[in-house]
Amino acid sequence: MGGLSKKDENLVKVVVCREDRPVCCDETSDPDGPFCFFYTTFFTKVMLCHPLSAFEKELLTELNTATAQLHPNSWALIRDFVILCTHLGILSMEVFFYFIF
């Protein structure tokens, strides 16, 4: 997974989501520690990497949502927006929300 160091690769587990598990959890409510689920499409088609970029983290915070709550097509739009705006030198939250709405 592109953004992980060798040391951090051991911290990532890929497992199938059971129906009785929440979408994400912090370290206080799960003995296994914090986790969140992703569609496999994030990594195979959208090419999303961990750790998330500063813009992606800021966007999720602004939207008050977890990574798994966005559909893969939404992640593709965000990725395209980041690539385009980085090239143009205008990447910001204000530009993103102006573009979307």
Backbone as a chain_set.jsonl record, in Angstrom:
{"seq": "MGGLSKKDENLVKVVVCREDRPVCCDETSDPDGPFCFFYTTFFTKVMLCHPLSAFEKELLTELNTATAQLHPNSWALIRDFVILCTHLGILSMEVFFYFIF", "coords": {"N": [[0.851, -1.169, 0.0], [0.898, 1.931, -1.093], [1.534, 4.403, 0.618], [2.524, 3.463, 3.044], [5.08, 2.701, 5.415], [7.586, 0.098, 5.789], [7.554, -0.721, 8.455], [5.011, 0.117, 9.276], [3.324, -1.438, 7.696], [2.678, -3.795, 8.983], [0.684, -3.022, 10.669], [-1.649, -2.835, 9.308], [-4.514, -4.589, 8.524], [-6.23, -6.717, 6.346], [-9.436, -7.622, 6.095], [-12.597, -9.339, 5.779], [-15.649, -7.609, 6.084], [-17.834, -8.149, 8.728], [-21.354, -8.554, 9.273], [-22.21, -7.785, 11.815], [-20.452, -5.867, 12.726], [-19.463, -2.465, 13.394], [-19.062, 0.352, 11.109], [-16.784, 1.923, 11.548], [-14.437, 2.386, 14.256], [-13.191, 3.582, 17.368], [-10.251, 3.477, 19.538], [-11.24, 3.308, 22.134], [-13.622, 1.917, 22.188], [-13.276, -0.608, 21.148], [-11.539, -3.588, 21.702], [-9.541, -4.459, 19.965], [-8.478, -2.218, 18.922], [-8.437, 0.919, 17.004], [-10.326, 1.067, 13.905], [-11.367, 1.016, 10.464], [-13.531, 0.347, 7.699], [-13.073, -0.247, 4.193], [-14.071, -0.002, 0.758], [-12.81, -2.359, -1.558], [-12.354, -1.307, -3.994], [-11.315, 1.245, -3.595], [-8.549, 0.949, -3.447], [-7.85, -0.592, -5.672], [-8.964, 0.555, -8.03], [-9.418, 3.393, -7.707], [-7.035, 4.106, -6.633], [-6.397, 5.021, -4.079], [-4.35, 5.846, -1.364], [-2.78, 4.989, 1.75], [-1.006, 6.658, 4.287], [-3.781, 8.99, 4.356], [-3.907, 11.988, 2.369], [-3.168, 15.378, 3.42], [-5.147, 17.119, 2.515], [-7.284, 15.316, 1.998], [-7.779, 14.354, 4.594], [-8.521, 16.759, 5.841], [-10.825, 17.338, 4.378], [-12.525, 15.152, 5.053], [-12.82, 15.716, 7.76], [-14.089, 18.208, 7.641], [-16.479, 17.461, 6.392], [-17.384, 15.819, 8.344], [-17.309, 12.975, 8.398], [-16.674, 9.432, 7.934], [-14.098, 7.541, 6.253], [-15.123, 5.252, 4.96], [-17.735, 5.927, 4.556], [-18.054, 7.335, 2.256], [-18.878, 6.894, -1.109], [-17.209, 4.878, -3.618], [-17.167, 6.264, -6.107], [-17.305, 8.898, -5.246], [-14.843, 9.157, -4.003], [-13.239, 8.9, -6.244], [-13.878, 11.27, -7.596], [-12.877, 13.142, -5.736], [-10.167, 12.489, -5.812], [-9.561, 13.079, -8.527], [-10.089, 15.837, -8.472], [-8.09, 16.709, -6.675], [-5.753, 16.065, -8.11], [-6.045, 17.716, -10.428], [-6.293, 20.341, -9.279], [-3.93, 20.53, -7.811], [-2.071, 20.557, -9.848], [-2.806, 22.993, -11.014], [-2.289, 24.656, -8.922], [-4.153, 25.537, -7.023], [-5.343, 24.237, -4.875], [-7.675, 23.936, -2.428], [-9.992, 23.932, 0.329], [-12.121, 25.707, 0.046], [-12.244, 26.119, -2.74], [-12.87, 23.519, -3.517], [-15.48, 23.131, -2.39], [-16.838, 25.172, -3.708], [-16.665, 24.262, -6.332], [-18.07, 21.822, -6.145], [-20.629, 22.557, -5.184]], "CA": [[0.0, 0.0, 0.0], [1.791, 3.015, -1.419], [2.02, 5.353, 1.592], [2.935, 2.851, 4.307], [6.456, 2.244, 5.548], [7.663, -1.337, 6.104], [7.16, -0.894, 9.85], [3.569, 0.321, 9.396], [2.568, -2.438, 6.955], [2.184, -4.797, 9.926], [-0.451, -2.467, 11.39], [-2.823, -2.867, 8.436], [-5.069, -5.916, 8.291], [-7.297, -6.753, 5.359], [-10.395, -8.653, 6.47], [-13.956, -9.142, 5.292], [-16.53, -6.967, 7.065], [-18.973, -8.936, 9.204], [-22.57, -7.75, 9.391], [-22.421, -7.302, 13.175], [-19.413, -4.892, 13.071], [-19.714, -1.098, 12.938], [-18.243, 0.78, 9.977], [-15.483, 2.32, 12.087], [-14.431, 2.317, 15.707], [-11.959, 4.114, 17.955], [-9.588, 2.56, 20.472], [-11.933, 3.2, 23.417], [-14.793, 1.043, 22.131], [-12.955, -1.911, 20.586], [-10.275, -4.061, 22.282], [-8.545, -4.64, 18.909], [-7.978, -0.905, 18.517], [-9.249, 1.64, 16.014], [-10.371, 0.495, 12.569], [-12.434, 1.425, 9.558], [-13.623, -0.517, 6.532], [-13.01, 0.394, 2.889], [-14.34, -0.812, -0.42], [-11.541, -2.705, -2.201], [-12.23, -0.422, -5.159], [-10.473, 2.387, -3.238], [-7.145, 0.657, -3.677], [-7.624, -1.191, -6.979], [-9.387, 1.42, -9.14], [-9.241, 4.813, -7.4], [-5.631, 4.247, -6.257], [-6.29, 5.718, -2.802], [-3.243, 5.311, -0.572], [-2.703, 5.38, 3.151], [-1.967, 7.52, 4.959], [-4.484, 9.957, 3.522], [-3.24, 13.289, 2.23], [-3.667, 16.421, 4.327], [-6.411, 17.609, 1.957], [-8.31, 14.297, 2.22], [-8.106, 14.376, 6.032], [-9.248, 18.004, 6.114], [-12.144, 17.199, 3.766], [-13.323, 14.253, 5.889], [-13.126, 16.443, 8.988], [-15.077, 19.233, 7.29], [-17.738, 16.769, 6.118], [-17.714, 15.052, 9.545], [-17.645, 11.64, 7.917], [-15.595, 8.443, 7.91], [-13.665, 7.182, 4.906], [-15.993, 4.23, 4.383], [-19.064, 6.469, 4.304], [-18.093, 7.91, 0.917], [-18.933, 5.911, -2.189], [-15.989, 4.912, -4.435], [-17.233, 7.33, -7.114], [-16.982, 10.157, -4.565], [-13.386, 9.181, -3.835], [-12.66, 9.157, -7.565], [-14.044, 12.705, -7.829], [-11.929, 13.846, -4.867], [-8.822, 12.234, -6.36], [-9.439, 13.878, -9.75], [-10.023, 17.233, -8.064], [-6.767, 16.948, -6.088], [-4.76, 16.045, -9.196], [-6.224, 18.913, -11.25], [-6.012, 21.574, -8.534], [-2.512, 20.542, -7.473], [-1.401, 20.994, -11.074], [-3.106, 24.413, -11.211], [-1.826, 25.402, -7.755], [-5.281, 26.187, -6.334], [-5.988, 23.237, -4.025], [-8.156, 24.425, -1.132], [-11.329, 23.489, 0.7], [-13.072, 26.669, -0.516], [-12.371, 25.814, -4.166], [-13.573, 22.238, -3.628], [-16.916, 23.296, -2.142], [-17.367, 26.002, -4.78], [-16.769, 23.385, -7.48], [-19.095, 20.802, -5.891], [-21.963, 23.132, -5.022]], "C": [[0.889, 1.221, 0.0], [2.355, 3.847, -0.292], [2.54, 4.766, 2.893], [4.409, 2.478, 4.293], [6.429, 0.75, 5.875], [7.198, -1.612, 7.521], [5.639, -0.815, 10.003], [2.738, -0.722, 8.666], [1.995, -3.518, 7.866], [0.966, -4.316, 10.701], [-1.748, -2.526, 10.583], [-3.247, -4.309, 8.219], [-6.179, -5.79, 7.264], [-8.192, -7.932, 5.7], [-11.761, -8.318, 5.886], [-14.807, -8.564, 6.42], [-17.674, -7.9, 7.433], [-20.169, -8.014, 9.381], [-22.757, -7.149, 10.78], [-21.374, -6.281, 13.618], [-19.817, -3.497, 12.623], [-18.779, -0.75, 11.781], [-16.857, 1.215, 10.428], [-15.589, 2.392, 13.607], [-13.134, 2.924, 16.231], [-11.419, 3.146, 19.003], [-10.325, 2.394, 21.797], [-13.095, 2.209, 23.374], [-14.521, -0.328, 21.516], [-11.608, -2.382, 21.127], [-9.173, -4.265, 21.235], [-7.948, -3.316, 18.435], [-8.84, -0.269, 17.441], [-9.219, 0.939, 14.652], [-11.433, 1.208, 11.748], [-12.387, 0.517, 8.341], [-13.603, 0.323, 5.264], [-13.553, -0.56, 1.839], [-12.987, -1.151, -1.037], [-11.289, -1.834, -3.424], [-11.346, 0.779, -4.86], [-9.03, 2.156, -3.651], [-6.873, 0.123, -5.083], [-7.942, -0.268, -8.142], [-9.081, 2.894, -8.897], [-7.795, 5.118, -7.027], [-5.447, 5.107, -5.008], [-5.19, 5.059, -1.987], [-3.374, 5.761, 0.876], [-1.279, 5.716, 3.469], [-2.601, 8.497, 3.984], [-3.703, 11.261, 3.452], [-3.851, 14.284, 3.215], [-5.009, 16.948, 3.835], [-7.539, 16.616, 2.213], [-8.733, 14.247, 3.687], [-8.927, 15.612, 6.387], [-10.671, 17.922, 5.562], [-13.042, 16.298, 4.602], [-13.719, 14.924, 7.197], [-14.216, 17.478, 8.736], [-16.456, 18.618, 7.04], [-18.247, 15.98, 7.327], [-18.166, 13.64, 9.167], [-16.425, 10.729, 7.959], [-15.271, 8.07, 6.467], [-14.619, 6.207, 4.229], [-17.396, 4.751, 4.077], [-19.182, 7.134, 2.938], [-18.057, 6.787, -0.111], [-17.642, 5.98, -3.016], [-16.003, 5.99, -5.525], [-16.928, 8.693, -6.497], [-15.48, 10.273, -4.369], [-12.693, 9.447, -5.164], [-12.752, 10.64, -7.907], [-13.04, 13.507, -7.005], [-10.508, 13.689, -5.417], [-8.582, 13.056, -7.621], [-9.289, 15.363, -9.426], [-8.639, 17.578, -7.521], [-5.697, 17.002, -7.179], [-4.837, 17.322, -10.016], [-5.802, 20.178, -10.51], [-4.56, 21.656, -8.063], [-1.706, 21.032, -8.675], [-1.6, 22.503, -11.298], [-2.645, 25.289, -10.047], [-2.928, 26.097, -6.974], [-6.024, 25.225, -5.399], [-6.37, 23.844, -2.682], [-9.576, 23.915, -0.907], [-12.387, 24.403, 0.079], [-13.307, 26.388, -1.996], [-13.141, 24.512, -4.356], [-15.076, 22.429, -3.445], [-17.571, 24.221, -3.175], [-17.616, 25.142, -6.012], [-17.916, 22.398, -7.319], [-20.503, 21.404, -5.839], [-22.129, 24.261, -5.996]], "O": [[1.559, 1.51, 0.992], [3.574, 4.002, -0.228], [2.962, 5.518, 3.771], [4.927, 1.998, 3.285], [5.376, 0.201, 6.199], [6.526, -2.612, 7.775], [5.047, -1.58, 10.764], [1.558, -0.886, 8.976], [0.951, -4.095, 7.565], [0.282, -5.124, 11.329], [-2.827, -2.29, 11.126], [-2.454, -5.147, 7.789], [-6.977, -4.854, 7.315], [-7.779, -9.089, 5.612], [-12.044, -7.169, 5.545], [-14.694, -8.984, 7.572], [-18.397, -8.384, 6.562], [-20.003, -6.818, 9.617], [-23.399, -6.107, 10.915], [-21.392, -5.861, 14.775], [-20.45, -3.349, 11.578], [-17.82, -1.473, 11.51], [-15.864, 0.911, 9.768], [-16.684, 2.451, 14.167], [-12.088, 2.789, 15.597], [-12.043, 2.132, 19.315], [-10.066, 1.432, 22.521], [-13.512, 1.71, 24.419], [-15.443, -1.13, 21.375], [-10.623, -1.65, 21.024], [-7.991, -4.246, 21.579], [-7.014, -3.306, 17.634], [-9.846, -0.839, 17.016], [-8.229, 0.304, 14.288], [-12.287, 1.913, 12.285], [-11.334, -0.017, 7.993], [-14.061, 1.466, 5.259], [-13.502, -1.778, 2.008], [-12.093, -0.304, -1.039], [-10.145, -1.647, -3.838], [-10.688, 1.294, -5.764], [-8.367, 3.065, -4.148], [-5.796, 0.351, -5.633], [-7.245, -0.308, -9.155], [-8.548, 3.572, -9.776], [-7.372, 6.272, -7.098], [-4.461, 5.835, -4.89], [-5.113, 3.832, -1.932], [-3.997, 6.779, 1.178], [-0.386, 5.065, 2.926], [-2.043, 8.796, 2.928], [-2.938, 11.593, 4.357], [-4.924, 14.046, 3.77], [-5.91, 17.199, 4.635], [-8.636, 17.017, 2.603], [-9.92, 14.112, 3.986], [-9.902, 15.529, 7.134], [-11.615, 18.383, 6.204], [-14.202, 16.637, 4.84], [-14.829, 14.723, 7.689], [-15.153, 17.608, 9.524], [-17.475, 19.187, 7.431], [-19.391, 15.528, 7.343], [-19.24, 13.18, 9.556], [-15.288, 11.197, 8.013], [-16.09, 8.268, 5.569], [-14.888, 6.336, 3.034], [-18.168, 4.07, 3.401], [-20.286, 7.464, 2.504], [-17.282, 5.84, 0.02], [-17.037, 7.049, -3.104], [-14.96, 6.567, -5.833], [-16.352, 9.554, -7.162], [-14.905, 11.347, -4.544], [-11.676, 10.14, -5.209], [-11.805, 11.208, -8.45], [-12.421, 14.441, -7.514], [-9.748, 14.655, -5.475], [-7.522, 13.663, -7.773], [-8.471, 16.059, -10.026], [-8.077, 18.618, -7.864], [-4.838, 17.883, -7.169], [-3.812, 17.951, -10.276], [-5.046, 20.991, -11.042], [-4.019, 22.754, -7.932], [-0.774, 21.823, -8.53], [-0.677, 23.2, -11.719], [-2.611, 26.514, -10.163], [-2.689, 27.122, -6.336], [-7.221, 25.397, -5.166], [-5.504, 24.22, -1.892], [-10.264, 23.517, -1.847], [-13.433, 23.928, -0.366], [-14.448, 26.416, -2.458], [-13.974, 24.411, -5.257], [-15.863, 21.942, -4.257], [-18.753, 24.057, -3.479], [-18.652, 25.272, -6.664], [-18.661, 22.163, -8.269], [-21.451, 20.833, -6.38], [-23.185, 24.893, -6.034]]}, "num_chains": 1, "name": "protein.A"}
